[in-house]
Amino acid sequence: MRSTKASAGPPLDDRTTRARIRDAALELFAERGVHGTSIRDIAGRAEVSAGLVQHHFGSKDGIREACDAHVIDTVLRQAEQAGDGAAASAELLASMYAASERVVRYLARALVDDSPGVGALFDRGAELTAQWLTRSWPERYPAGAEVTRQRAATMTAMHLGTLVLHAHLARWMGLDPLAPGQAHVISAAMLDVYTAMSDYLASETGVKIRRALAEYQDDLKGRKATR
């Protein structure tokens, strides 16, 4: 299994100067991107000297690695805590939605900028999703099967896509989906759509669509086999 930890130096206590610098960088990288942010900008936001930033992180790449590591740890800790839903509760959801807003906004920007750590986060998210699919429907989604990997990757992309497109969601919905008090709106919408789609796919039209897609896929396989 691929490691999801970036090389980010010693652990950060959120009360330390290092953590304050990291949090300032999270905010600025989310607002301007890594390339649009300087060490002086980060120092100014954290109210420290540029020399102190370099002392703790060495370079802007070092700061970005620390940000990636913090975001990966935060997101995956929540995902693993949620598990397969057995531990679902109002308290758990509240703690997840109350997670640092700067973490979510940084992740939204990092997904667009293709920050190195985001690839590890996507991979781990897809692995967790694949495990959940196998636990829930072992015959339909066997461990390690191509169909399981494809479905897990697609689900992961669908959920992370709401972060990438948050500005368009905000314009259409009239609210900021990344704000802590409104983050639940996307979760509720996706759950409702999943429920509705389940009903739709069980309908006569849904059955026809699934049959047509299966026939199309079989036809493609037949063409490849005759080449």
N, C-alpha and C positions, 0 to 999 in steps of 0.2 A: 504494500500500500504506500502511495506516495506521501511524503511528509507535507504537512500544511503549515509548518512553522518557518517564518522568514528569519534571517539572521538579523536580530534587532537589538543585540546587547543584553544587559541584565534586565530582569523583570522590573516593570514600572509600578511603583505605588502611586495611586492617583493623587497623593498629597505632595509628591516630590516636584522639584523644578523640572526634571526630565519629563514627567507626565504633563506638566503645564505647557512645556514646549511642544510635546507631541500633540496635545489637544489643539493648540494654536495652529499647528501644521495641518491637522485634520480639517479644521474649518477653512483655512486658506486654500488647501488643495481642492476641497470641494467647490469653493467659490470660483477659483481661477485656474485650476489644474496645476500639475507639478511644474510644467514649463513656464507658467505665468506667475510663479511664486519664487521669490528670492529668500535667501537666508535672512537678509535684513528685514524682509516683510514678516517672517516668522518671529524673529526677535522682537519686532515692534508689537506684534499682537500678544506675545507672551510677556512683554514688558521686562525683557532681559537684554543683555548685550549679544551682538552677533558672535563674539568670541565665545560666549558661554554656550551658545547653540552648537558651535563647532566642537567645543570641548566635550559635550555630551554625546554628539552623534557623528562627528567627523565631517560629514558632508550632507548635501541635500538628499543624495541617494540613501544615506544612512537614516535620515529622518523618514523618508518614504518607506523604507523597510520596516521601521518601527511602527509606522501607521498601518501598514499591511498586516503585520503580525497581530496588532491589537484588534483590528477589525475582524480578522479571521478567527481569532480566539473568541471574541464576543459573539459573533454570528453562529459559529459551530457549537459553542457551549449552549446557546439557546436552542438550536436545532436538536442537539442530542438530549437536552433536558425535556423537550417536548415529546421526543420519541415517536411512537406510533399512535399517540393519542390517549394511551392508557392513563397518563398523568395529567391530561387536560383538565384545567379548572379555570375559573375566573381569575384566581390569584396568579396563576402561571401566565395567562394571557396579559394581565395587567403589567407584570414585570417585564414581559417581552416588549410590549408597546411603549413602556417607559424607558427602554434602553436609550442610551445617549443618541440624541438626534444627530449629532455631528458624525457618529459612526455610520448611520444610514446614508446621510448625504455624501460622505466620503466614498462609500461603496458605490453609490449611484454614479459618481463622477469617474471612479476608478474603472468601472465596467466599460465606460465609453473610451477612456484613455488607454485601456488594456494594460493596467498596472500588473507587473509580474506576479504579485501575490494573488491576484484575482483568479488566475488560472488554477492555482491550488485550491482556492475556495470553491470554484465551480466543480472541480474534480471530486472534492470531498462531499459537496452537496449532492452530486449525482450518485456517488457511492452510497450515501445514506438513503437516498430515494430508491435506489435499486434494492437495497436490503429490505426496505419497507414493502416494496412491491412483492418481493419473494416471500416475506413473512405473511403477507395478506393473501396472496394468490399463488402459492408455490407451484401448482401445476401449470398455470398460465404464464408465470414469469419465473422460470427456473434460475437459480443462481448462476451467474456467469454467461447466460445465454445472450445471443445478439439482440433478440427482441427485448429483453430486460434492459440491456444497456441503452438501446435506442429510446425506449419509453422513459427511462430515468433521466436521460440527458434532455429529452424534450420537456419533461415536467420542470426540471431545474431551470431551463431557459425561459419557460413561460413565467415562472414566478420571479426570476431576476429581471425579466423584461419590464415588469411594472416599475422597477427602480430606474431603469434606463429611460423610460418614457414618462417619468413622473411629471415633467413640465406639461406635456400634452394632456395627461390625465387631469392635472390641476385646472387647465383651461376648460376642458370639457365638463368636469364635475363641479367646478366652482369652489374647490377646496384644495388645500395642500396635502396630498396623501402621505408625505414624509413627516408631517408634524405629529408629535406624540399623541395629541388628542384626537387625531383623525386617521391614524394608521390602520385602525380596525375596519375602516370603510372598505378597503381593498380586500381584506380577508373575508369579510361578509359577502362581498360581491362575488368573489371567486367561488366560495362555498355554494352560494345560491345558483350560480351558473353550472357548476359541476352537477348539482342535484337536478336541475332542469334538463341538462344534456343527457343524464342517465335515463330520464323519462322519455326524452325525444328518441334516443337510440333504440329504445325498446318498442317504439311505435312502428307502424307499417312502413312509413317513409324511412325511418332510421335503419330498419332491417334491409331495405332495398339499397340504401347507400352503402352499407357495410358489405353486402353481397357484391355490388358492382365494383367496389374497391378491391375485394378479394379476387374477383375474376380478372381485373386489370393486372394485379400483381402476378397472378398465375400465368397470364399471357406473356408478361415480360420475362418471366423465368423460362417459359417455353421457347421464346425467341433466342434467348442467350444460349440455351442448351443445343439449339440447332445450328449455331454459328460454327 
